[in-house]
Amino acid sequence: MTLQPYGPEKLDEFALNLLDLAAIMRKMANESRERGVTDLALHDKKAQYWYGNLSNWVHKVQSDLEVRILQSRAKRRAKTAGL
């Protein structure tokens, strides 16, 4: 695995892609509700597995970002204090 740099733009792009998928799922939910399809059978084991991994990854990335923010803040404070 190679670490890839993610800036705000790439994080936004990733989030927007996820929102696109969520919008498709919401549209399918509304269509099935409107058309009375209440028993659509899906193989969801793999999707649930991916979702779990993605959720764990997002929480780890959030923690990593919080650490980087604290480090950046400390570095700026050290500079202004002349350390």
C-alpha distances in whole Angstrom, upper triangle without the diagonal:
4,7,9,13,15,19,22,22,18,19,22,21,18,21,24,22,22,25,26,25,27,30,30,30,33,35,34,36,39,39,39,42,44,44,45,42,41,40,37,35,31,28,26,24,21,22,22,19,17,19,19,15,16,18,17,14,17,18,16,15,19,19,17,19,22,21,21,24,26,25,26,29,30,29,32,34,34,35,37,39,39,37
4,6,10,12,16,19,19,16,17,20,19,17,20,23,21,22,25,26,25,27,30,30,31,33,35,35,37,39,40,41,43,45,45,46,43,43,41,38,37,33,31,29,27,24,24,25,22,19,21,21,17,17,20,18,15,17,19,16,15,18,19,16,18,21,20,19,22,24,23,23,27,28,27,29,32,31,32,35,36,36,34
4,7,9,13,16,17,14,14,18,17,15,18,21,20,20,24,25,25,26,29,30,30,32,34,35,36,38,40,40,42,44,45,46,43,42,42,39,37,34,31,29,28,24,24,25,22,19,21,20,17,16,18,17,13,15,16,14,12,15,16,13,14,18,17,15,18,21,19,20,23,24,23,25,28,28,29,31,33,33,31
4,6,10,13,13,10,11,15,14,13,16,18,17,18,21,22,23,25,27,28,28,31,32,33,34,37,38,39,41,42,43,44,42,41,41,38,37,33,31,29,28,25,24,25,23,20,21,21,18,16,18,18,14,14,17,15,12,15,17,14,14,18,17,15,18,21,20,19,23,24,23,25,28,28,28,31,33,33,32
4,7,10,11,9,10,13,13,13,15,18,18,19,21,23,23,25,27,28,29,31,33,34,35,37,39,40,41,43,44,45,43,43,42,40,39,35,34,31,31,27,26,27,25,22,22,23,20,18,19,19,15,15,17,15,12,14,16,13,12,16,16,13,15,18,17,16,20,22,20,22,25,25,25,28,30,30,29
4,7,8,5,6,10,10,10,12,14,15,16,18,20,21,22,24,25,26,28,30,31,32,34,36,37,38,40,41,43,41,40,40,37,37,33,32,30,29,26,25,25,24,21,20,21,19,16,17,17,14,13,15,14,10,12,14,12,11,14,15,13,14,18,17,16,19,21,21,22,25,26,26,28,30,31,30
4,5,5,6,9,10,11,12,14,16,17,18,20,22,23,24,26,27,29,30,32,33,35,36,38,39,41,42,43,42,41,42,39,39,36,35,32,32,29,27,28,27,23,23,24,21,18,19,20,16,15,17,16,12,13,15,13,11,14,15,12,13,17,17,15,17,20,19,20,23,24,24,25,28,29,28
4,6,5,6,9,10,10,12,14,15,16,18,20,21,22,24,26,26,28,30,31,32,34,36,37,38,40,41,40,40,40,38,38,35,34,31,32,29,27,27,27,24,22,24,22,18,19,20,17,14,17,17,13,13,16,14,11,14,16,14,13,17,18,16,18,21,21,20,23,25,25,26,29,30,30
4,5,5,6,9,10,10,12,14,15,16,19,20,21,23,24,25,27,29,30,31,33,35,36,37,39,40,39,39,39,37,37,34,34,31,32,29,26,27,27,24,23,24,23,19,20,21,18,16,19,19,15,16,19,17,15,18,20,17,17,21,21,19,21,25,24,23,27,28,28,29,32,33,33
4,5,5,6,9,10,11,12,14,15,17,18,20,21,23,24,26,27,29,30,32,33,35,36,38,39,37,37,37,35,35,31,31,28,29,26,23,25,24,20,20,22,19,16,18,19,16,14,17,17,13,14,18,16,14,17,19,17,18,21,21,20,22,25,25,25,28,30,29,31,33,34,34
4,5,5,6,9,10,11,12,14,16,16,18,20,21,22,24,26,27,28,30,32,33,34,36,37,36,35,36,33,33,30,29,26,27,24,22,22,22,19,18,19,17,14,15,16,13,11,14,14,11,11,15,14,12,15,17,15,16,19,20,19,21,24,24,24,27,29,29,30,33,34,33
4,5,5,6,9,10,10,12,14,15,16,18,20,20,22,24,25,26,28,30,31,32,34,36,34,34,35,32,33,30,30,27,28,25,22,23,24,20,19,21,19,16,16,18,16,13,16,17,14,14,17,17,14,17,20,18,18,22,23,21,23,26,26,26,29,31,31,32,34,36,35
4,5,5,6,9,10,11,13,14,15,17,19,20,21,23,24,26,27,29,30,31,33,35,33,33,34,31,31,28,28,25,27,24,21,23,23,19,18,21,19,16,17,19,16,14,18,18,15,16,20,19,17,20,22,21,21,24,25,24,26,29,29,29,32,34,33,34,37,38,38
4,5,5,6,9,10,11,13,14,16,17,19,20,22,23,25,26,27,29,30,32,33,31,31,31,29,29,25,25,22,23,20,18,19,19,15,14,17,15,12,13,15,13,11,15,16,13,14,17,17,16,19,21,20,20,24,25,24,26,29,29,29,32,34,34,35,38,39,38
4,5,5,6,9,10,10,12,14,15,16,18,20,21,22,24,26,27,28,30,31,30,29,30,27,28,25,25,22,23,21,18,19,19,16,14,16,16,12,13,15,13,11,14,15,13,13,17,17,16,18,21,20,20,23,25,24,26,29,29,29,32,34,34,35,38,39,38
4,5,5,6,9,10,10,12,14,15,16,18,20,21,22,24,25,26,28,30,28,29,29,27,28,25,25,23,24,22,19,20,21,18,16,19,19,15,16,19,17,14,17,19,17,17,21,21,19,21,24,23,23,27,28,27,28,32,32,32,34,36,36,37,40,41,41
4,5,5,7,9,10,11,13,14,15,17,19,20,21,23,25,26,27,29,27,27,27,25,25,22,22,20,22,19,16,18,19,15,14,17,17,13,15,18,16,14,18,19,17,18,22,22,20,23,26,25,25,28,30,29,31,33,34,34,37,38,39,40,42,44,43
4,5,5,6,9,10,11,12,14,15,17,18,20,21,23,24,26,27,25,25,25,22,23,20,20,17,19,17,14,15,16,13,11,14,14,11,12,15,14,12,15,17,16,16,20,20,19,22,25,24,24,28,29,29,30,33,34,34,36,38,39,40,42,44,43
4,5,5,6,9,10,10,12,14,15,16,18,20,21,22,24,25,24,24,25,22,23,21,22,19,21,20,16,17,19,16,14,17,17,14,14,18,17,14,17,20,18,18,22,23,21,23,26,26,26,29,31,30,31,34,35,35,37,39,40,41,43,45,44
4,5,5,6,9,10,11,13,14,15,17,18,20,21,22,24,23,23,24,21,22,20,21,19,21,20,16,18,20,17,15,19,19,16,17,20,19,17,20,23,21,21,25,25,24,26,29,29,29,32,33,33,34,37,38,38,40,42,42,43,46,47,47
4,5,5,6,9,10,11,12,14,15,17,18,20,21,22,20,21,21,18,19,16,17,15,18,16,12,14,16,14,12,16,16,14,15,18,18,16,19,22,21,21,25,25,25,27,30,29,30,33,34,34,35,38,39,39,41,44,44,45,47,49,48
4,5,5,6,9,10,10,12,14,15,16,18,20,21,19,19,20,18,19,17,18,15,18,17,13,14,17,14,12,15,17,14,14,18,18,16,19,21,20,20,24,25,24,26,29,29,29,32,34,34,35,38,39,39,41,43,44,45,47,49,48
4,5,5,6,9,10,10,12,14,15,16,18,20,19,19,20,18,20,18,20,18,21,20,16,18,20,18,16,19,21,18,18,22,21,19,22,25,24,23,27,28,27,29,32,32,31,34,36,36,37,40,41,41,43,45,46,46,49,50,50
4,5,5,6,9,10,10,12,14,15,16,18,16,17,18,16,17,16,17,16,19,18,15,17,19,17,16,19,21,18,19,23,22,21,24,26,25,26,29,30,29,31,34,34,34,37,39,38,40,43,43,43,46,48,48,49,52,53,53
4,5,5,6,9,10,10,12,14,15,16,14,14,15,13,15,13,15,13,17,16,13,14,17,16,14,17,19,17,17,21,21,20,23,25,25,25,28,30,29,31,34,34,34,37,39,39,40,43,44,44,46,48,49,50,52,54,53
4,5,5,6,9,10,10,12,14,15,14,14,16,14,17,16,18,16,19,19,16,17,20,19,16,19,21,19,19,23,23,22,24,27,26,26,29,31,30,31,34,35,34,37,39,39,40,43,44,44,46,48,49,50,52,54,53
4,5,5,6,9,10,10,12,14,13,14,16,14,17,16,19,18,21,21,18,19,23,21,19,22,24,22,22,26,26,25,27,30,29,29,32,34,33,34,37,38,37,40,42,42,43,46,47,47,49,51,52,52,55,56,56
4,5,5,6,8,10,10,12,10,11,13,11,13,13,16,15,19,19,16,18,21,20,18,22,24,22,22,26,26,25,28,30,30,30,33,35,34,36,39,39,39,42,44,43,45,47,49,49,51,53,54,54,57,58,58
4,6,5,6,9,10,10,9,9,12,10,13,13,16,15,19,20,16,17,21,20,18,21,23,22,22,25,26,25,27,30,30,30,33,34,34,35,38,39,39,41,43,43,44,47,48,49,50,53,54,54,56,58,58
4,5,5,6,8,10,10,11,14,13,16,17,20,19,23,23,20,21,24,24,21,24,27,25,25,28,29,27,29,33,32,32,35,37,36,37,40,41,40,43,45,45,46,49,50,50,52,54,55,55,58,60,59
4,5,5,6,8,8,10,13,12,15,16,19,19,23,24,21,22,25,25,23,26,28,27,27,30,31,30,32,35,34,34,37,39,38,40,43,43,43,46,48,47,48,51,53,52,54,57,57,58,60,62,62
4,6,5,6,5,7,9,9,12,13,17,17,21,22,19,20,24,24,22,25,28,26,26,30,31,30,32,35,35,35,38,39,39,40,43,44,44,46,49,49,49,52,54,54,55,58,59,59,62,64,63
4,6,5,6,7,11,11,15,16,20,19,23,24,22,22,26,26,24,26,29,28,27,31,32,31,32,36,36,35,38,40,40,41,44,45,44,47,49,49,50,52,54,54,55,58,59,59,61,64,63
4,6,8,10,13,14,17,19,23,22,26,27,24,25,29,29,27,29,32,30,30,34,35,33,35,38,38,38,41,43,42,43,46,47,46,49,51,51,52,55,56,56,57,60,61,61,63,66,65
4,6,9,12,12,16,18,21,22,26,27,24,26,29,29,27,30,33,31,31,35,36,35,37,40,40,39,43,44,44,45,48,49,48,51,53,53,54,57,58,58,60,62,63,64,66,68,67
4,6,9,10,14,17,20,21,24,26,24,25,28,29,27,30,32,31,31,35,36,35,37,40,40,40,43,45,44,45,48,49,49,51,54,54,54,57,59,59,60,63,64,64,66,69,68
4,6,7,10,13,17,18,21,23,21,22,25,26,24,27,30,29,29,32,34,33,35,38,38,38,41,43,42,44,47,47,47,50,52,52,53,56,57,58,59,62,63,63,65,67,66
4,6,9,12,15,16,19,21,20,20,23,24,23,25,28,27,27,30,32,31,33,36,36,36,39,41,41,42,45,46,46,48,51,51,52,54,56,56,58,60,61,62,64,66,65
4,6,9,13,14,17,19,18,18,22,23,22,24,27,27,27,30,31,31,33,36,36,37,39,41,41,43,45,46,47,49,51,51,53,55,56,57,59,61,62,63,65,67,65
4,6,10,11,15,17,15,16,20,20,20,22,25,24,25,28,29,29,31,34,34,35,37,39,39,41,43,44,45,47,49,49,51,53,54,55,57,59,60,61,63,65,64
4,7,9,12,14,14,15,17,19,18,21,23,23,24,27,28,29,30,33,33,34,37,38,39,40,43,44,45,47,48,49,51,53,54,55,57,59,60,61,63,64,63
4,6,9,11,10,11,14,15,15,17,20,20,21,23,25,25,27,29,30,31,33,35,36,37,40,40,41,44,45,46,47,50,51,52,54,55,57,58,60,61,60
4,6,7,8,10,12,13,14,16,17,18,20,22,23,24,26,28,29,30,32,33,34,36,38,39,40,42,44,45,46,48,49,51,53,54,55,57,59,60,58
4,6,5,6,8,10,10,12,14,15,16,18,20,21,22,24,25,26,28,30,31,33,35,36,37,39,40,41,43,45,46,47,49,51,52,53,55,57,55
4,6,5,6,9,10,11,12,14,15,17,18,20,21,23,24,26,27,29,30,32,33,35,36,38,39,40,42,44,45,47,48,50,51,53,54,56,54
4,5,5,6,8,10,11,12,14,15,16,18,20,21,22,24,26,27,28,30,32,33,34,36,37,38,40,42,43,45,46,48,49,51,52,53,52
4,5,5,6,9,10,10,12,14,15,16,18,20,21,22,24,25,26,28,30,31,32,34,36,37,38,40,41,43,45,46,47,49,50,52,50
4,5,5,6,9,10,10,12,14,15,17,18,20,21,23,24,26,27,29,30,31,33,35,36,37,39,40,42,44,45,46,48,49,51,49
4,5,5,6,9,10,11,12,14,16,17,18,20,21,23,24,26,27,29,30,32,33,35,36,38,39,41,42,44,45,47,48,50,48
4,5,5,6,8,10,10,12,14,15,16,18,20,21,22,24,26,26,28,30,31,32,34,36,37,38,40,42,43,45,46,47,46
4,5,5,6,9,10,10,12,14,15,16,18,20,21,23,24,25,27,29,30,31,33,35,36,37,39,40,42,43,45,46,45
4,5,5,6,9,10,11,12,14,15,17,18,20,21,23,24,26,27,29,30,32,33,35,36,38,39,41,42,44,45,43
4,5,5,6,9,10,11,12,14,15,16,18,20,21,22,24,26,27,28,30,32,33,34,36,37,39,41,42,43,41
4,5,5,6,9,10,10,12,14,15,16,18,20,21,22,24,25,26,28,30,31,33,34,36,37,39,40,42,40
4,5,5,6,9,10,11,13,14,15,17,19,20,21,23,25,26,27,29,30,32,33,35,36,38,39,41,39
4,6,5,6,9,10,11,12,14,16,17,19,20,21,23,24,26,27,29,31,32,33,35,37,38,39,37
4,5,5,6,9,10,10,12,14,15,16,18,20,21,22,24,26,27,28,30,31,33,35,36,37,35
4,5,5,6,9,10,10,12,14,15,16,18,20,21,22,24,26,27,29,30,31,33,34,36,34
4,5,5,6,9,10,11,13,14,15,17,19,20,21,23,24,26,27,29,30,32,33,35,33
4,5,5,6,9,10,11,12,14,15,17,18,20,21,23,24,26,27,29,31,32,33,31
4,5,5,6,9,10,10,12,14,15,16,18,20,21,22,24,26,27,29,30,31,30
4,5,5,6,9,10,11,12,14,15,16,18,20,21,23,24,26,27,29,30,29
4,5,5,6,9,10,11,12,14,15,17,18,20,21,23,25,26,27,29,27
4,5,5,6,9,10,11,12,14,15,16,18,20,21,23,25,26,27,25
4,5,5,6,9,10,10,12,14,15,16,18,20,21,23,24,26,24
4,5,5,6,9,10,11,12,14,15,17,18,20,21,22,24,23
4,5,5,6,9,10,11,12,14,15,16,18,20,21,22,21
4,5,5,6,8,10,10,12,14,15,16,18,20,21,19
4,5,5,6,9,10,11,12,14,15,17,18,20,19
4,5,5,6,9,10,11,12,14,15,16,18,17
4,5,5,6,9,10,10,12,14,15,16,15
4,5,5,6,9,10,11,13,14,15,14
4,5,5,6,9,10,11,12,14,14
4,5,5,6,9,10,10,12,11
4,5,5,6,9,10,11,9
4,5,5,6,9,10,10
4,5,5,6,9,9
4,6,5,6,5
4,5,5,6
4,5,8
4,6
4
